[in-house]
Amino acid sequence: MPAATNPNRGDISPDFRVAIIGGGITGINLALGLQARKIPFTLYERAPAFGEIGAGIGFSPNAERAMTAIDPSILAAFKAAANPNGEDYFQWVDGYATEELLFKLHVGKDGFQGGLRSDILDAWASLVANPSSTVQFGKTLASIDSDSSSPNVTLNFTDGSTATASVVIGCDGIRSRVRQLLLGESSPSAHPHYTSKFCYRALVPMDRAVAAVGQYKAGTRFMHNGHDAHVITYPVGNNKLLNVLAVLSDKEGWADKTKTTGPGSKQEVLDAFAEWGPTVRGIVNLMPDQMDKWAIFDMLDHPAEKYNKGKACIAGDAAHATGPHLGAGGGMGIEDALVLSELMNAVARGVGSVEKALEVYNEVRYARTQAVVEATRRACLLFHWQVEEVGNDGSKFGKEISPMFLKVWEYDQEKMAEDALAKLEG
Ligand SMILES: Cc1cc2nc3c(=O)[nH]c(=O)nc-3n(C[C@H](O)[C@H](O)[C@H](O)COP(=O)(O)OP(=O)(O)OC[C@H]3O[C@@H](n4cnc5c(N)ncnc54)[C@H](O)[C@@H]3O)c2cc1C
């Protein structure tokens, strides 16, 4: 459902304006969706510029279809920044000495390609027309004033400035301020929780990776699995870099409910994988001597009961932060951006109300996104051979992991958007 085919209803109300809080993957996709539908918006981002960390990310087929439906130029920009797949398969390997193939899953032609987060976000940011009038950097949302008798909400920023909008959409990430404001700061759902998994991330030069583990292992997507840990690798940056993510089950509890990163070293990763096979040890050996370790938080233990309240809602990680294990979190935010673009387009043209549109958004997105958060936790247990009845049995593993990925990838988001508009009009 490209934006161009979206039926135009009435004229856009001159007073209608969407406030987007946060300019990560979700916020920028929403901004581009509103832009394509000519809906006035302002994106408020606390950082001084759009930016992402220098690490890899992969977008699954459902995420690609959502990009196209929001605005085909989003997919084109992603594809231009994405790395070609060595093979169109996701392959899981026993990480120990045998390095036996456990299971492989077809990702579709050129599917689930990886890329550098910073390249992709830069490419999307360059699609924002007139950023000087639609984007305000250095704006950290502090609070929202809303009164049901007023058509507007007032946004209060930490620098003392204020702004008004018809609707506020919090795309402000895993530690979302908007979520805290909607649910109450003391609610356990207002905060993400530690999954007892943590990770080390690195980009290693491809020539060194090829020298260490060979072209085949370095040139395409692999995951090496074992007891209480896994290592996922895929090429990024026009085959100049190998993206490495090593995930460990936390036995010592170094992270608590507030700590998300801490100092780490190559030596501790080498120690953790000392008993593993040559590929994993070869790759870990290429990681930098000093690096951060990242605690993995999600929203499974205390999910937000709803993603909306009045004229405000949350989207992307702000609503349903999930671990990285199904490579699905970013794609869920893009699907949210699609349905919100369609709903805001309808409301701005006089169909339904903001409140109803956000109720509908919650209704069509809640079950799918919560299921992904839950499945992601389970996937990591499978990767770490912590599911007793599956263990390291490749056939049992494949039977369980394959539908988990396919459920994410094969979702009919065109129907989602159509259902949402029908519910709004009904
Ligand atoms: C190790 C790892 C690997 C992953 N790999 C994948 C993958 O391969 N594929 C995939 O689809 N997903 C992946 N994910 C998940 C994905 O990274 C996230 O789902 C995605 O980045 C969330 O985007 P977002 O825009 O919702 O939030 P964020 O990226 O967190 O963006 C939030 C933005 O809001 C801004 N902000 C925050 N608070 C305020 C405020 N009060 N006022 C104004 N601005 C504010 C922030 O500065 C930021 O720019 C991975 C996650 C991790 C941790």
The ligand as an ORCA input file, in Angstrom:
! r2SCAN-3c Opt
* xyz 0 1
  C      22.217     -5.317     20.107
  C      20.946     -5.013     19.373
  C      20.772     -5.482     18.078
  C      19.564     -5.249     17.395
  N      19.423     -5.721     16.128
  C      18.261     -5.491     15.462
  C      18.081     -5.962     14.137
  O      18.980     -6.585     13.551
  N      16.897     -5.680     13.506
  C      15.900     -4.977     14.106
  O      14.850     -4.730     13.475
  N      16.037     -4.519     15.381
  C      17.182     -4.747     16.053
  N      17.337     -4.266     17.323
  C      16.256     -3.464     17.911
  C      16.324     -2.030     17.390
  O      17.638     -1.522     17.563
  C      15.337     -1.136     18.142
  O      14.070     -1.757     18.156
  C      15.231      0.221     17.474
  O      16.485      0.848     17.399
  C      14.273      1.116     18.276
  O      14.114      2.330     17.575
  P      13.227      3.486     18.225
  O      13.247      4.592     17.230
  O      11.914      2.957     18.657
  O      14.006      3.904     19.544
  P      15.461      4.572     19.685
  O      16.374      4.132     18.611
  O      15.895      4.353     21.090
  O      15.207      6.120     19.428
  C      14.650      6.935     20.422
  C      15.013      8.382     20.112
  O      14.308      9.227     21.043
  C      15.184     10.201     21.552
  N      14.654     10.575     22.881
  C      14.639      9.805     24.002
  N      14.031     10.471     25.011
  C      13.661     11.672     24.516
  C      12.978     12.791     25.089
  N      12.547     12.813     26.383
  N      12.759     13.888     24.304
  C      13.175     13.903     22.990
  N      13.836     12.863     22.411
  C      14.047     11.753     23.162
  C      16.538      9.509     21.597
  O      17.611     10.437     21.612
  C      16.499      8.678     20.314
  O      16.986      9.381     19.202
  C      18.517     -4.518     18.035
  C      18.689     -4.043     19.337
  C      19.886     -4.280     20.006
  C      20.033     -3.776     21.423
*
